[in-house]
Amino acid sequence: MRGDAGRAWIGRDAVGRDAAGPMISITVELPTADGITLGADVRDGQQIVGRVAGMRTVASGASVTLSVRDDSRLPSNSTASVELPSALGNAFIRLASPDHPSQAVLRDGDVIPPSRTELGPQIESALATFGALLSRSGVDQLATIVTE
């Protein structure tokens, strides 16, 4: 799915959004797409190199399509992680080179399998757990947790 102009689309089992400019399509297989939105940033380090272009459900969880700049030159064995910068921030996908990057680069149509993906801390879940703890008179429990 090479795209030269940004466009939105809706399919039978998926929705999507392309980024503008010469792009390649990379698929990331994740256990869930919770918190990821169409158009979310795709980053290499702090640099934005693309956008989330589409998502669909699959038996193993979610298949997330990324529209990544053609000139990114990320190694073919890159990893992908879903990250949330803060409790109020928007989730993004970070592509990163492993300790031993391959000489080959990611190409249009490549897939990053679940073995090379990870979900970052889920801030909402942590805050919900913390809130539940406090709402059940957990202040005493919290003191024990903090001091142990």
C-alpha positions in Angstrom: 0.0 0.0 0.0 2.2 2.8 -1.2 0.6 6.2 -0.8 1.6 9.7 -2.0 -1.3 11.5 -0.6 -3.0 11.3 2.8 -6.5 9.6 2.6 -9.0 8.0 5.0 -10.7 4.7 4.1 -13.2 2.2 5.6 -13.3 -1.4 4.6 -15.5 -4.3 5.5 -13.3 -5.4 8.5 -11.0 -2.5 9.0 -10.6 1.3 8.9 -7.5 3.2 8.0 -5.6 6.4 7.3 -2.6 6.9 5.1 0.1 9.4 5.8 1.2 11.8 3.0 4.4 11.4 1.0 6.3 8.3 -0.3 5.4 5.6 2.2 5.7 1.9 2.8 3.2 -0.3 4.6 4.4 -2.3 7.6 2.1 -4.6 9.6 2.6 -5.0 13.4 0.9 -8.0 15.0 -0.2 -7.2 18.6 -2.2 -9.0 21.3 -4.5 -5.9 21.5 -4.8 -2.5 19.9 -6.2 -0.9 23.1 -5.3 2.8 23.2 -4.0 3.0 19.6 -5.9 5.4 17.3 -5.9 5.8 13.6 -3.3 8.5 12.7 -1.3 7.9 15.9 2.4 8.6 15.6 4.9 6.0 14.6 8.4 7.0 15.9 12.0 6.0 15.5 13.5 7.4 18.6 11.9 10.8 19.0 11.5 11.3 15.3 8.0 10.8 13.8 8.5 8.5 10.8 4.8 7.6 10.0 1.3 7.1 11.2 -1.0 4.2 12.2 -2.8 3.7 8.9 -5.3 0.9 9.8 -6.3 -1.7 12.3 -8.2 -5.0 12.1 -9.0 -7.8 14.4 -7.4 -11.2 13.9 -7.5 -14.4 15.8 -4.3 -13.6 17.8 -5.4 -10.0 18.6 -4.9 -7.0 16.3 -3.1 -6.4 13.1 -2.0 -2.8 12.9 -0.9 -1.3 9.6 1.7 1.4 9.7 2.3 3.9 7.0 6.1 4.6 7.4 8.3 7.0 5.4 10.0 5.2 2.6 13.4 6.8 3.6 13.3 5.6 7.2 15.7 2.7 6.4 14.7 0.7 9.6 16.4 -2.8 9.9 14.2 -5.7 8.9 14.5 -7.1 12.4 13.2 -3.9 14.1 11.0 -4.2 17.1 7.7 -2.4 17.8 6.3 -1.3 21.1 3.1 0.6 22.0 4.0 3.4 24.4 2.0 6.0 26.3 4.0 9.1 27.2 1.8 10.0 30.1 -1.6 9.5 31.6 -3.0 12.2 29.4 -0.9 11.5 26.3 -1.8 9.6 23.2 -0.4 6.1 22.6 2.1 5.8 19.8 4.1 3.0 18.2 7.9 3.1 18.6 10.0 1.2 16.1 13.5 0.4 17.3 16.6 -1.3 16.1 17.6 -4.4 18.1 21.1 -4.8 19.6 22.2 -6.6 16.5 20.3 -4.9 13.5 20.1 -6.8 10.2 21.7 -5.3 7.1 18.3 -5.6 5.3 15.7 -2.9 5.8 12.0 -3.1 6.3 10.2 -3.1 3.0 6.7 -2.5 1.8 4.5 -5.3 3.0 6.8 -6.6 5.8 5.3 -7.9 9.0 6.7 -7.4 12.5 5.5 -10.6 14.4 4.4 -10.8 18.0 7.8 -12.1 19.1 9.2 -8.7 18.2 6.4 -6.5 19.7 5.6 -5.4 23.2 2.9 -3.4 25.0 4.2 -0.7 27.3 2.8 -0.1 30.7 -1.0 0.6 30.6 -1.3 3.8 32.6 -5.1 3.5 32.7 -4.9 0.1 34.3 -2.4 1.2 36.8 -4.4 4.2 37.8 -7.6 2.1 38.0 -5.9 -0.4 40.3 -4.5 2.5 42.4 -8.0 4.1 42.6 -9.6 0.8 43.6 -7.0 0.3 46.3 -7.6 3.7 47.8 -11.4 3.5 47.6 -11.4 0.3 49.7 -9.8 2.1 52.6 -6.5 1.1 51.1 -4.5 3.9 52.7 -3.3 1.6 55.4 -2.5 -1.0 52.8 -0.7 1.6 50.7 1.5 2.5 53.7 2.5 -1.1 54.0 3.2 -1.4 50.3 5.3 1.7 50.2 7.4 0.8 53.3 8.0 -2.9 52.3 
